[in-house]
Amino acid sequence: MKLAIDDAITRMREVGDAPAMTSLAQRADEVDVDQLARLVEVLAYSGEVVGPISSSVVDIASTGGPGSLSTLLAPLFVRGLGGVISKIAVPGRPAGGLDSLASLPRYRTDVDVRSARHVLEACDYLHVAAGTTFCPLDAAFFTWRQANGAQAVPNLAIASLLAKKVAAGAGRVVLDVRVGTHGNFGHNLDEARLHAARFIAVARELGITAACILSDALAPAQPWVGRGEALVAVADVLTGADTGLLSSHATDCFLMATIAIGRDGEASTPPEIREVARAAHDRMLDAHGASGDSYWSRVEDLRRGAREQIRAEKAGRVHIDIQGVRSVLVEHQSSAHPLPGATFSDPCGLRFNVDAGGLVQEGDVIAEVRDDGSTGLAHQLEVHVSVTEPSTHGKDEGKSTLEVVRE
């Protein structure tokens, strides 16, 4: 069986064909650390690399989870702390860091290696896409995995994530592992711990220092869900307007940043760090072809836009089916057109006014829905937002405790 896996990895290097992808997906649970490291290198060196792996270059990655801002906020905090960020990514659903930024007009995700190095030299923060220049084989394999039900295969997710870190030259990595039934690292904490340890072991083989932060993905990480909503949430944090669950999530992202650059134990995001992060954010947008001004203008437009309300039909605790919410948003995104000059569409999103598990009275506004296409989105979403009796399972939802897994 080991020879069959080795053969599939070799065929991926030579042609990247579908039979090799199928073979790896079918045998993924049997792939060992050495084989995973070889697969990472096949994927990473299928295109250009930004530079050699360096301990002075860091990245914050994520397994994905609706509402998580770790790939947007934590890199800004790294910059606020004086670190260098080099990030090659794939789009998330409904709102990854890359696609949220690229919903802004003129933000360039597909650049050549010379341009990527110029961006990194100009602002110490690169955030571009896998595909034409970087990790083309990984991008193709990721698309194949999405189409063939193999996205949530932990060993393949590990290889994909680390391939992009190698191509980006990141020598220190923190991975935000969102744990849930849809999770790429397992459905529960025990499975996630196992695969986090595997991620760290493979990273070590590649000369990368890694840590994983485990948290519960059964509820939104913070109240703003959607591409535009992620932009608004980042603006709230950068201006110190974050409260409640958003503030708590920002603190988590700051922890990830401190671990990434080896400064664990820093106090919760001091104001001066946010000021530096805000300036770094605008410089990064300028370097990628968008602009800080266009970002803040877009945020204000999103704040002023009309929103439909989802109200509580009775008193009790709020239960949010976050995967149902995700599916509805993704479907609407896939049928919408981007803004002129943008790469990704941004037709919809929502803001929760009540945390999962929170108490409400009849008539309270649970969520406000943005639906730029007037397609009755709120009605589709309210099916996935319910109110249960105060004594039911909803009381256990909401903010989860982080668990740090290291070497």
N, C-alpha and C positions, 0 to 999 in steps of 0.2 A: 504493500500500500504506500509506503514511503517513496518508492520509486515512481509510482503513479503520480504522486503529488509533485515530486521533483520534475517529472516530465511536463506536467501542466504548467509549472512555473517557467520552464524553459520555453515552451510553446508560446506563453504570454510574451516573453521577451522577443521572440522571433516575429510573431504575427499578431498577437493580441486577439486571437480568434474566439468565436463564441464557444466552440467545444472545450477550449482550455478554461474559459470562464465557468462553464457549466461544471467541469470536472472539479475545479477549486471550490465552487459553491457546494457541491455534493460531499466533498471530503474536508470541508473547512474545520470541523471539530477535531480532525486528526493532525492538522498542521502544527508542527512543533515550533519552538522559538527561533531556531536557526533558519528554518524554512520561511517563517514569516519575515525575518530580517532580509532574506534574499528576495522575497516578493516585494517588500518595501523598496529595495534598490531597483528592481525591475521597473516598478511604477514611477519612482522618482526620477530615474535617469532616462526615461522615455522621451524627455524633452530637455529644455535648458534648466540650469539652476541659478539662483540669484547669487550664490557664493558658497564657499565651503562652510561646513557646520562650525559655528562659533559659539562659545559660551557667553559671549557678550550680546548675542542676539536671542530674543525670546519670542514666544508665542503663547497665546491662550486659545485653546480650541474647545469644541463642545460636541457632545453626541447629539445635541438638539433637544428642544423641548419648548412648547409654546410659552411665550412670555420671557424666556431667558434672554438677558442682555449681555451675557458674559463675553461674547466675541466682539461686542461694541464698547462696553464700558471698561472691562479689565485692561484692554490694550491702552486706552486713554490714561488709566491710572498708572500703567507701566511708564508711559511717557511723562506723566506728572512726577514720577519718582526718578526720572532720568534714564530710563531704559530704552532700548531699541527694539522695535516690533517689526518682524517680517512675517507676513501672513499670506498664504495661498489657500484658497478656500473653494468650496462648492456652494451653490445656493441652498438655503434652508426652506422649510415649509412649516408654517405660513410666513415666517419672518426670520431668516438668518441674517447675520451681520452683513455679508456681502450683498445680498439682494436688497436689503433695506437701504444701504448706501447707494446702490445702483438704481434705486427708484428715483434718485435725484438726477435731473438732466445733466448730461455731459460727464458724469462720473465714469471713468474708464476702468473696466474690469479686465479687458483683454489687451495686454501690452506686450511688446517685445522685451527681451532681456535687458537691452541697453536702457530702455525707458524705465523698467522696473528698478534698475540700479540707480538711475538718476533720481527717481522718487525717494528711494531709501536714503540717498546721500543728502537730498534736499530737506527732508523732514523727519528722518529716523522712524518712519512709519509707513510700511507698504501693506496694502490690502487689495489683492487682485485675485483673479479666477484661475483655477486649473482649467486646462483646455488646449488652446492653440500653441502656446509657448511652454507652459509649465505643466508637467505631469499629464500629457495628453492621454496616455494609456489609462491612468487612474480615472480621469474624467469619463472616458469611454466605459470603463469597468463599473463606475458608480452609476452611470445611466443604465447600463445593463442590469445591475443589481436592483435598481428601482423598478425596472420593467418586469423582472423575473422573481420578485418576492424574496430577494436575497439582501436587502438593505440592512436588515436587523440581524445579520450574522456576525457575531462579535469578532472573530479572527479576521474576517474581511474588512470590518470597520477599523480594526487596529491597523491593518496594513495600509488602508486608504488614508487614514489620519496621519500616520507617521511618514508616508511618502511625501505628503505636502510639506511637512516640517523639514525633511531632508532637502527638498528642492528650494525651500525658503532660506536654508542655512541656519535654522534655529537650533541652538545647542541646549536651550533650557525651555521646557514645555510644561504647562499646566493644562490638564484636561478636565473640563466641567462635565461630569457624568450624571446625566439626568435619568433617574431610575424609575421605571414604570413598565406597564405591559407592552408599550410600544418601543421600549428602550433598545438601543443598539448594543448595550453591554449587559443585557439580561433583564429579566422581569422583576427581580427582587434584589435586596441588598447583598445577599450571599453570592448570587451569580455576579453581580456588579463588582464585588470585591475581588472575585477570582479573575475576572477579565481585566480589571484595573491593574492587578499584579502582573498579568501577562503583558499589558501595554507597557508597563514600566520596564519589564525584563527585555522586551524587544527593543525599546528605546535605548537601553544600556548597550545592547549589542551594536547599535548604530552610532554610539558615542554621544547620545543625548541624555541629559538629566531630566527626569520626568516625575511629576506628581499628579495624582487624580483627586478631585473633590467630588464626593458623592452626595446627591440630594434627591429628594422625592419629586418626581415629575407628574404626580397624579393631580396636582393643582397648578394654576399659573404661577410662575416664579415671581411675577409682579403684575400690577393691574392692566398694563397697556399691551394689547395683543394685535399684531398687524405690522406691516412694514412702516407705514407712516407713523403708527403709534409708537413703534420702537424709537423713531427719530424724536418724537415728542418726549418720551420718557428719558432719553439721553439728555435732552435739553434741560429737563427739570433737574436732573442730577448735577449737570455742569453749572447751573445757576443757583444751586442750593435750595430748590423749591420742592425737592422730593420729601415725601412723608410716608408713614406707614410701611406697607409691604415693599414699596419701591425703595424706600430708604434702607430697609433691611437687605434687600437684594443688592443695592449699591455697596453696602458694607461687605457682603459676600464677594463681590467682584473685586473690591479693594484687597481683600485677603488673598484672592488668587494672584493679583498683581504682585503683592509682597513676597509670596512664595516663589513666583516666577523669577524674581530678581534676587532671591536669597536674603530678603529683609523681613522675615516673619516677625510678627509681634508688633508691627507698627500700629499706632492708634487709628481709630476709624477716620477715614477720609478727611483730613484737615482742610479748611477752606483754601489755603494756599495751593494745595495739590489740585483742587478742582479748578482753580484759576489757570494753573499751568496746563492742565489737561484740556481746558476749553481752548486755549491758544493753540495747543498741539492739534486739536481736532480740526480747527479751521485751516491750519497750515496743511494738514493731511488732505483735506478736501480740495484745496487749491492745487496741490501737487498732482492729484488724480484727475484734474480737469474740471471738477465742479468748483464750488466756492463756498466759503463760510457764509457770505451774504445770502446766497441762494438757499442754503440750508435753513438759516434762521427765518427767512421769508416763508419757506415751505412749512416750517413748524407753526408759524402764526396762522397760515391758511388752514392748517389742520385743526388748530385750536378753535378757529372761528366757524368751521364748517358745521352744517346741520347734523344732528344725531337723533336717532330714534331711541326711545327708552324701553327697557325691559323691566317691568315692575313685578314685585312679589304679589302673588295671588292670595297669599295667606301669611300669617306669622309663622316663624320657625327658623331653621338653619338653611343656609344656601349650600346647595350641592352643584358643582360644576363638572359636567362631563367634558373634560378638556380635549379629549380626542374627537368627540363629536363636533365641538367648536372648531377645532383645527380642520376637520374635513370640509366643513361648510366654507370656511375662509379660503382654503386651497382651491376648491372648485370655482369660486368666484374669481380668484386671481388668474386661474388658467384661461378664462374666457375673456379677460379684459386686455385692453391695449395700454402700454406704458405711456407716461407723459411724453411729449415731444422731446427727443434727445436722450431719453432714459432707456435703460436696458430692461428693467423689470416693471411690471404693472403694480399699481397700488390703489385698487378700487374700493377697499373696504378694511375695516378693523373695528375693534371695540375696546372700551375701557370699563373694567369692573369697578363699581363704586363700593362693593362689599367683597371682602375676602371669602374664599371658600371656607365653609364652616361657620361663617359669621351669622349673627342673629339679625333678623329683619322683622318689621311689622308689615301688615298688609298694605300694599300701595307703595312701599319703599322702592326707590330706583336701584335695581341690582346692577344694571349695565347700561351703557350708552353706545349705540351702534352707528358707525359711519358707513354709509352705503352710497357711494358716488354715482352708482348706476340706477338708483331707485328701483331695486329688484326685489323688495320685500325681504331683505336679508334678516332683519330683526325677528320676523316671524319664524324663519328657519332656525335661527340661533336659540330662540327662547325654549325650543324643545329640549335643548341640552343644558338648560339652566333651570333647576327646580328648587323648591323649598320643601324640606322634610320636617318632621316633628323635632322639637328641640333635643329630644333624648336619643336621636338616631345617629348613624355613623358620621354625619356631617361635622360633628364636634371635633373629629380627629383630623379634619382637613386643614389646609392653610400652610403656614410657615413650617418648614421641616428643618431638622438639625443637619448641619454639614458634617461629613466624615472625610478626613484627609488620609489618603493612602500614599505612602512614599516608598522609596527604595528600601 
